[in-house]
């Protein structure tokens, strides 16, 4: 079988996580189980329906070399960024924390952005039902090439940015959900992926549509800088409800 990343015919690994396993670490309970919710229940912080032992994974999609390639991006991301606080865990990285945003400088642009891109790419290639709504279309191939080469391209090539939410109506609920997609007023497709207290957003490029005003100031740029916007309670609830397709 052919590896989805390098395209070569090789023996494929039996277990590849679609969303990186380290991201689930703080969500495990005392019995090393996760709590899985129905969309409506998650907004209320209750309604557990399953207790899986790990995040979603799939076999026969990556060869060992490509699995290790993505793992190297995961290792870097796990050491440098905390998705539950929106802050860097690396003391050598400069950051400013204000009421409205967190500015971070000194990230390895290629490694961190390739990690973020890989989350959406893995969801897009997955055959699991949970990720059926994630389809990058022709951009799947372009993003594959970026990840394979370990080169994230220019800042506005598949720009990514991160919001910091505070749950539903300020309940500070942390959770992980498959990506959702919507079209902006400027005509772009935006994929949103909630990870703990963060929302990772990926803009799919369209050179015929202008980017929103001020967007370039917040995206992860090629200098290794990113400005993470802290959402208000009202905006957090609005965005998360839209992501889960709830009318509350």
C-alpha positions, 0 to 999 in steps of 0.5 A: 500500500502507498503511504499517504504522505510520501506516496511510496509503496511501503509497509504502513504503520498500524496506528497513526493518530489523526489528532496528535495524542499529546494534545489529549493528555490533560483530558484523561481522567484518573482511569486514563479514559477520555470523555466523549460528548454529543455536540449539544451536551458538550456546550453544557459540560455534561452528557458523557456518552463514551470513555475511549482510551485514546484519541482517534487513530487510523492504520495504514495511512503512513509509513514509518518514516513519514510517521516519524516525520510528523512526530518530529513536528509534534515533539516540537509543538509539545515543547514550545506551545501550551494549547490550554493557555495560548502561551509558549512553554519555551522560556527562550521564546519572547512573549507578551500577555495582555488583556486582549491578546498574547504576542509570541516571538521566536517560534520555529516557523516551519516546524510549528506551522507544519505541525498545525497544517498536519492536523488539518491534512490528517483529518482530510485524508482520514476515512473515519466518520468523525472527520468526514466533514473535513475535505481540503480538496485540491489543497490537500495535495499542496499541503501534503507537499509542504509537510513532506518537505518540512517547509511551510511556505510563505506567511500567507500560503495557507495562513494559520492563526490561533484564538483563545476561547473561554468555553460556552458562556464563560464556563472555560470548558476545554475540549477537542473536536474535529475541524469544521469549515465555513466560508467567510464574507471575503470568499475564503474557506476557513477550517477551525479546529478546537484544541483545549482552550485554543481554536486553530484556524486555517485559511485556504488560499484564494488569490482572488479574494482579499484577506480580512483587515488586520489578519496579517498582524495575527497569523503565524508569520515566517519570522516565527511570530504570532498574535493570539487573540483572546475571545470575549465570553460572548464571541467564544460562545458564538464561534463554538456554537457555530463550530458545533452547528448548535442553535442555542 
